[in-house]
Amino acid sequence: MKKNCLKCNKIFNIKPFALKRGNGTRGKYCGMECRKFAYKLYVPSIATREKISLKLKGVRSGVFGKHWKLSDKTKKKMSKNKIGLPNENWIGDKNPNWKGGVSKKNKKERQLVMETLEYKNWRRFVFERDKYTCVMCGDDKGGNLEADHIIPVSINIKLIFETSNGRTLCKKCHQKITVEFNKKNWSNQFINMKNETDEKEVKCETCGQGLGRTEKYGRNLCEKCEEKLIEG
């Protein structure tokens, strides 16, 4: 049986039993390229839409199948689109770390800065530059890494977003460095406090005369005041 294509007016042959198959486009178009044109023009009626919806109710979509895999390009696009946007399923009381609504007033300045997008971008840049490995021991476990400030924020807060001031450390190395820094810091503070107290000369408790020494022991009295005390 010969027929003319509705798209390109080409004459093509088709068997009579083939007309009964398909969705009504058989016998009208010569091939798939012309048939695609028909699919674009085809708009299903309301009755057919209701039938399709009834059949698909309770049926899981093929997108969530076991063999469905996303390409690297689509994964990167999805991650870029979600940067800076909060997840609705993890906001407020839906989050497992919900504590009944902690206000920003109760948080420290450092905690508020760490929640900003600028700090998260700084942290991501430091990890990517160091190739997600600890600078000291070479640990490359994802959940074990932390972004550390070489010059601490407590000393200079202006360098908090400086990329050259950041480095990737594991939890053990980060803890060692903080302990060493605290020891040095406290020892320096103790030495300065001691020097300040040692430099002051001890004076007599009664007359205020200098005793020529810096250490305090017993009753700090000069010779005259001590003799008067003995004589009574």
C-alpha positions as CSV (number, residue, x, y, z in Angstrom):
1,M,0.0,0.0,0.0
2,K,1.4,3.4,-1.0
3,K,0.8,6.6,0.9
4,N,2.0,10.2,1.0
5,C,3.9,11.6,4.0
6,L,2.1,14.5,5.7
7,K,5.3,16.3,6.5
8,C,7.5,15.9,3.4
9,N,5.0,14.6,0.8
10,K,7.3,11.6,0.1
11,I,5.6,8.4,-1.2
12,F,6.3,5.3,1.0
13,N,5.1,1.7,1.1
14,I,3.3,0.3,4.2
15,K,1.6,-3.0,4.9
16,P,-2.2,-2.9,5.8
17,F,-1.8,-4.8,9.1
18,A,0.8,-2.2,10.3
19,L,-1.8,0.5,10.2
20,K,-3.6,-1.1,13.2
21,R,-0.4,-0.8,15.4
22,G,1.0,2.2,17.0
23,N,-0.6,5.4,18.4
24,G,-2.3,6.6,15.1
25,T,0.9,8.0,13.4
26,R,1.5,4.8,11.4
27,G,0.7,5.3,7.7
28,K,0.8,9.1,7.9
29,Y,4.6,9.7,8.1
30,C,7.5,8.1,6.2
31,G,9.9,7.7,9.1
32,M,10.9,8.7,12.6
33,E,12.2,12.2,11.7
34,C,8.8,13.2,10.3
35,R,7.0,11.3,13.0
36,K,8.8,13.4,15.7
37,F,7.2,16.4,14.1
38,A,3.8,14.8,14.8
39,Y,4.7,14.1,18.4
40,K,5.4,17.9,18.9
41,L,2.0,18.8,17.5
42,Y,0.2,16.1,19.4
43,V,-1.6,17.4,22.5
44,P,-3.5,14.7,24.5
45,S,-7.1,15.4,25.5
46,I,-8.3,15.8,29.2
47,A,-9.8,12.3,29.2
48,T,-6.5,10.7,28.1
49,R,-4.6,12.7,30.7
50,E,-6.9,11.5,33.4
51,K,-6.4,7.9,32.2
52,I,-2.6,8.3,32.2
53,S,-2.6,9.8,35.7
54,L,-4.8,6.9,37.1
55,K,-2.4,4.4,35.6
56,L,0.7,6.1,37.0
57,K,-0.6,6.6,40.6
58,G,1.5,4.6,43.0
59,V,4.1,3.7,40.4
60,R,7.6,4.9,41.1
61,S,9.3,7.0,38.5
62,G,12.2,5.5,36.5
63,V,14.5,8.3,37.6
64,F,14.8,6.8,41.1
65,G,15.6,3.3,39.7
66,K,18.7,1.3,40.8
67,H,20.5,1.7,37.5
68,W,20.0,5.5,37.3
69,K,23.4,7.3,37.4
70,L,24.0,11.0,37.1
71,S,27.0,12.3,35.0
72,D,29.7,14.4,36.5
73,K,28.5,17.5,34.6
74,T,25.0,17.2,36.0
75,K,26.4,16.7,39.5
76,K,28.5,19.9,39.2
77,K,25.5,21.9,37.9
78,M,23.3,20.7,40.8
79,S,25.9,21.5,43.4
80,K,26.5,25.0,41.9
81,N,22.7,25.7,41.9
82,K,22.4,24.7,45.6
83,I,25.4,26.8,46.9
84,G,24.1,29.4,49.3
85,L,20.5,28.1,49.3
86,P,19.2,26.5,52.5
87,N,17.6,23.0,52.4
88,E,14.0,23.2,53.3
89,N,14.0,19.7,54.9
90,W,16.8,20.8,57.4
91,I,15.5,24.2,58.4
92,G,14.2,25.0,62.0
93,D,12.6,22.2,64.0
94,K,13.2,19.7,61.0
95,N,16.9,19.8,61.7
96,P,18.2,17.1,64.1
97,N,20.4,19.7,65.8
98,W,17.4,21.9,66.7
99,K,17.8,23.4,70.2
100,G,14.5,25.2,70.5
101,G,15.6,28.3,68.6
102,V,19.0,29.8,69.7
103,S,19.1,33.5,68.8
104,K,22.1,35.2,67.2
105,K,22.6,37.3,70.3
106,N,23.7,34.2,72.3
107,K,26.3,33.2,69.6
108,K,29.8,34.5,69.6
109,E,31.2,36.7,66.8
110,R,33.3,33.9,65.5
111,Q,30.4,31.5,65.3
112,L,28.3,34.1,63.3
113,V,31.2,34.6,60.9
114,M,31.6,30.8,60.3
115,E,28.0,30.6,59.2
116,T,28.4,33.1,56.4
117,L,28.9,32.1,52.7
118,E,32.2,34.0,52.5
119,Y,33.7,31.8,55.3
120,K,32.4,28.6,53.6
121,N,33.9,29.6,50.3
122,W,37.2,30.4,52.1
123,R,37.1,26.9,53.7
124,R,36.4,25.2,50.4
125,F,39.2,27.0,48.6
126,V,41.7,26.0,51.3
127,F,40.6,22.3,51.0
128,E,40.8,22.3,47.2
129,R,44.2,24.0,47.2
130,D,45.7,21.5,49.6
131,K,43.9,18.6,47.7
132,Y,41.9,17.6,50.8
133,T,45.0,16.3,52.6
134,C,46.6,17.3,56.0
135,V,49.6,19.5,55.5
136,M,51.5,18.0,58.5
137,C,50.7,14.2,58.4
138,G,49.1,13.7,54.9
139,D,45.8,12.4,56.2
140,D,43.2,12.5,53.4
141,K,40.0,11.3,55.2
142,G,37.1,13.6,54.3
143,G,35.3,13.8,57.7
144,N,38.6,14.1,59.6
145,L,39.8,17.4,58.0
146,E,39.5,20.9,59.3
147,A,40.5,24.4,58.0
148,D,43.0,26.1,60.3
149,H,44.1,29.7,60.5
150,I,47.9,30.0,60.6
151,I,47.7,33.3,62.5
152,P,44.7,32.7,64.9
153,V,41.6,34.8,64.7
154,S,42.1,35.8,68.3
155,I,45.3,37.7,67.4
156,N,44.2,39.2,64.1
157,I,40.6,38.9,63.0
158,K,41.3,40.9,59.7
159,L,43.0,37.8,58.3
160,I,40.0,35.5,58.8
161,F,39.1,35.4,55.0
162,E,42.7,35.6,53.8
163,T,43.5,32.4,51.7
164,S,47.2,32.5,52.4
165,N,46.5,32.4,56.1
166,G,44.6,29.0,55.9
167,R,45.8,25.4,55.8
168,T,44.2,22.0,55.9
169,L,44.8,19.9,59.1
170,C,43.4,16.7,60.5
171,K,41.8,16.8,63.9
172,K,44.9,15.4,65.8
173,C,47.3,17.8,64.2
174,H,44.9,20.7,64.7
175,Q,44.6,19.8,68.4
176,K,48.4,19.5,68.9
177,I,48.9,23.0,67.3
178,T,46.2,24.6,69.5
179,V,47.6,23.0,72.6
180,E,51.2,24.2,71.8
181,F,49.9,27.7,71.0
182,N,48.0,27.9,74.2
183,K,51.0,26.8,76.2
184,K,53.2,29.4,74.6
185,N,50.5,32.1,75.0
186,W,49.9,31.3,78.7
187,S,53.6,31.0,79.5
188,N,54.3,34.4,77.9
189,Q,51.4,36.0,79.8
190,F,52.6,34.5,83.1
191,I,56.2,35.7,82.4
192,N,54.9,39.2,81.7
193,M,52.8,39.2,84.8
194,K,55.7,38.0,86.9
195,N,58.0,40.7,85.5
196,E,55.5,43.4,86.3
197,T,55.2,42.2,89.9
198,D,59.0,41.6,90.3
199,E,59.9,45.0,89.1
200,K,57.9,46.7,91.9
201,E,59.9,47.3,95.1
202,V,58.4,46.1,98.4
203,K,57.6,49.0,100.8
204,C,57.1,49.1,104.5
205,E,53.6,48.5,105.6
206,T,53.6,51.3,108.2
207,C,55.7,54.1,107.0
208,G,55.9,53.3,103.2
209,Q,59.7,53.3,103.0
210,G,61.4,51.2,100.3
211,L,62.9,47.9,101.7
212,G,65.4,47.4,98.8
213,R,63.9,44.0,97.7
214,T,61.1,42.8,95.4
215,E,60.0,39.6,97.1
216,K,57.3,39.6,99.8
217,Y,57.7,37.4,102.9
218,G,56.4,37.7,106.5
219,R,55.5,41.2,107.7
220,N,57.1,43.7,105.4
221,L,58.6,46.3,107.9
222,C,61.6,48.5,107.9
223,E,64.2,48.3,110.8
224,K,62.8,51.4,112.7
225,C,59.2,50.1,112.5
226,E,60.3,46.7,113.5
227,E,62.2,48.0,116.6
228,K,59.1,50.0,117.6
229,L,57.0,47.0,117.3
230,I,59.3,44.9,119.5
231,E,59.6,47.7,122.2
232,G,55.8,47.8,122.2
